[in-house]
Amino acid sequence: MEKLNGYITAKEMAERWNVSVRQVQFWCKAEMIDGVKQFGKSWAIPENAPKPTRTINEKPGRKPKNRTIKKPDVFMT
């Protein structure tokens, strides 16, 4: 990949943030990093981009889990 001024690769960012390259690629795909650009299979990430925070349901397209407990309508005696 041609070097772009102000941008670094997912591998370089993974080393900087101390996470896996796959995690950085996931954050890029999920648009959790501002200013990220994709060139084919490679990602260009702004050098000053902040590390995203993790959430429980961070997969793209995943619906949040309903964590409420439903009470049964009829109790068995």
MIFITI-879727 format. One record per residue: residue number from 1; x, y, z of N, C-alpha, C, CB in turn. Coordinates in steps of 0.1 Angstrom, whole numbers, plus 2048, in hexadecimal, padded with zeros to 3 digits. Glycine has a CB too. Example, Ala and Ser with C-alpha at 12.3 -4.5 7.8 and 13.67 -1.06 7.14 Angstrom:
2
  pos  n_c1  n_c2  n_c3  ca_c1  ca_c2  ca_c3  c_c1  c_c2  c_c3  cb_c1  cb_c2  cb_c3
    1   884   7C7   84E    87B    7D3    84E   884   7DF   84E    871    7D3    85A
    2   880   7EA   847    889    7F5    847   881   800   84F    88D    7FA    839
REM end
This chain:
77
  pos  n_c1  n_c2  n_c3  ca_c1  ca_c2  ca_c3  c_c1  c_c2  c_c3  cb_c1  cb_c2  cb_c3
    1   808   7F4   800    800    800    800   809   80C   800    7F6    800    80C
    2   806   816   7F8    80D    822    7F7   80B   82A   804    809    82B    7EB
    3   816   830   809    815    838    815   80E   845   813    823    83A    81B
    4   804   848   81C    7FC    854    81B   800   85D   827    7ED    851    81B
    5   802   869   825    806    872    830   7FB   873   83A    809    880    82A
    6   7FE   871   846    7F4    872    851   7EC   866   854    7EB    87D    84E
    7   7EF   85B   84C    7E8    84E    84E   7F2   843   850    7E0    84B    841
    8   7EE   839   858    7F5    82D    85A   7ED   821   858    7FB    82D    869
    9   7F3   815   857    7EC    809    854   7E6   803   861    7F6    7FE    84E
   10   7DD   7F9   85F    7D7    7F2    86A   7E1   7EB   873    7CC    7E8    865
   11   7EB   7E6   86C    7F6    7DF    874   7FD   7E9   87D    800    7D8    86A
   12   801   7F4   878    808    7FE    880   7FF   803   88B    80C    80A    877
   13   7F2   805   888    7E9    80A    893   7E7   800   89D    7DC    80E    88C
   14   7E6   7F3   899    7E5    7E8    8A3   7F1   7E8   8AD    7E3    7DA    89C
   15   7FC   7EA   8A8    808    7EA    8B0   808   7F6   8BA    815    7EB    8A8
   16   803   801   8B5    802    80E    8BD   7F8   80C   8C8    7FF    81A    8B4
   17   7EC   806   8C5    7E1    804    8CE   7E2   7F7   8D7    7D4    805    8C7
   18   7EC   7EF   8D3    7EE    7E2    8DA   7E2   7D9   8D9    7F1    7E5    8E9
   19   7DD   7D8   8CD    7D1    7CF    8CA   7D5   7C7   8BE    7C4    7D6    8C8
   20   7CD   7BD   8BA    7D0    7B5    8AE   7CC   7BD   8A1    7C8    7A8    8AE
   21   7D3   7B9   897    7D0    7C0    88A   7C1   7BD   886    7DA    7BA    87E
   22   7BD   7B1   889    7AF    7AE    886   7A5   7B7   88D    7AC    79F    889
   23   7A8   7BB   899    79F    7C3    8A1   79F   7D1   89B    7A4    7C5    8B0
   24   7AA   7D6   896    7AB    7E3    88F   7A3   7E3   882    7B9    7E8    88D
   25   7A4   7D8   87B    79D    7D6    86E   78E   7D6   871    7A1    7C9    867
   26   78A   7CF   87C    77C    7CE    880   777   7DC   883    77A    7C5    88C
   27   77E   7E4   88B    77A    7F2    88E   779   7FA   881    784    7F8    898
   28   782   7F8   878    781    800    86B   774   7FC   863    78E    7FC    862
   29   772   7EF   862    766    7EB    85B   759   7F0   862    766    7DC    85A
   30   759   7F0   86F    74D    7F4    876   74C   804   877    74E    7EE    885
   31   756   80B   871    756    819    870   757   81F   87E    749    81F    869
   32   75F   819   887    760    81D    895   76D   827   896    762    812    89E
   33   774   828   88B    780    831    88A   77D   83C   880    78D    829    887
   34   77D   848   885    77A    854    87C   785   856   872    778    860    884
   35   782   859   865    78B    85C    85B   792   850   854    795    865    861
   36   78E   844   857    794    838    852   790   837   843    790    82C    859
   37   79A   832   83B    797    830    82C   79C   822   829    79F    83B    824
   38   794   81C   820    798    80E    81B   79D   80F   80D    78C    805    81C
   39   7A8   808   80A    7AE    807    7FD   7AF   7F8   7FA    7BC    80F    7FC
   40   7A6   7F3   7F3    7A6    7E4    7F0   7A3   7DD   7FD    7B3    7E0    7EA
   41   7AD   7D5   802    7AC    7CE    80E   7B4   7D5   81A    7B2    7C0    80D
   42   7BA   7E0   817    7C2    7E7    821   7BB   7F3   826    7CF    7EC    81B
   43   7BE   7F7   833    7B7    802    839   7C2   80D   83C    7B1    7FE    846
   44   7BE   819   83A    7C6    825    83D   7BF   82C   848    7C8    82F    830
   45   7C7   82D   854    7C1    833    860   7C8   840   863    7C2    829    86C
   46   7C1   84A   867    7C8    857    86B   7D2   854   877    7BE    862    86E
   47   7DE   85A   876    7E8    857    881   7E3   85C   88F    7F4    85F    87D
   48   7DA   866   88F    7D6    86B    89C   7C8   866   8A0    7D6    87A    89B
   49   7C3   85C   89A    7B6    856    89D   7B6   850   8AB    7B2    84B    893
   50   7AB   853   8B3    7AB    84E    8C0   7A6   83F   8C0    7A1    856    8C9
   51   7AB   837   8C9    7A7    829    8CA   798   828   8CE    7AF    821    8D5
   52   790   820   8C6    782    81F    8C9   780   817   8D6    77B    818    8BE
   53   775   81A   8DD    772    812    8E9   769   806   8E5    76A    81B    8F3
   54   76B   7FB   8EC    763    7EF    8E9   755   7F0   8EE    76A    7E3    8EE
   55   74C   7EA   8E7    73E    7E9    8EC   73A   7DA   8EC    734    7F1    8E4
   56   72F   7D7   8F3    72B    7C9    8F3   727   7C3   8E5    71F    7C7    8FD
   57   71F   7CB   8DE    71A    7C6    8D1   721   7CF   8C6    70B    7C7    8D0
   58   72E   7CD   8C4    734    7D6    8BA   735   7D0   8AC    742    7D9    8BF
   59   730   7C4   8AA    730    7BF    89C   727   7C7   893    72C    7B0    89C
   60   72B   7CA   887    723    7D2    87E   716   7CA   87B    72A    7D5    871
   61   70B   7D1   87C    6FE    7CB    879   6F8   7C3   884    6FF    7C2    86D
   62   6FF   7C1   88F    6F9    7BA    89A   6EF   7C2   8A2    704    7B4    8A4
   63   6E4   7BD   8A5    6DA    7C4    8AD   6DD   7C2   8BC    6CC    7BE    8AA
   64   6DB   7CD   8C4    6DE    7CB    8D2   6D5   7C1   8D9    6DB    7D9    8D9
   65   6DB   7BA   8E2    6D3    7AF    8E9   6CA   7B5   8F3    6DD    7A5    8F0
   66   6BE   7AF   8F3    6B4    7B4    8FD   6B7   7AC   90A    6A5    7B1    8F8
   67   6BB   7B3   914    6C0    7AD    920   6B5   7AD   92B    6CC    7B4    925
   68   6A9   7B1   928    69E    7B1    932   699   7A3   934    693    7BB    92E
   69   695   7A0   940    68F    792    943   680   794   942    694    78D    951
   70   67A   78B   93A    66B    78B    939   665   782   944    667    786    92B
   71   65B   788   94A    654    780    954   649   778   94D    64D    789    95F
   72   647   76C   951    63C    764    94A   62F   769   94D    63D    755    94F
   73   626   768   943    618    76D    945   610   765   94F    611    76D    937
   74   613   758   94F    60B    74F    957   615   748   960    602    745    94F
   75   613   748   96D    61C    740    976   616   733   978    61D    748    984
   76   61F   729   978    61A    71B    97B   61A   719   98A    624    710    974
   77   60F   712   98F    60E    70F    99D   60F   701   9A0    601    715    9A2
REM end
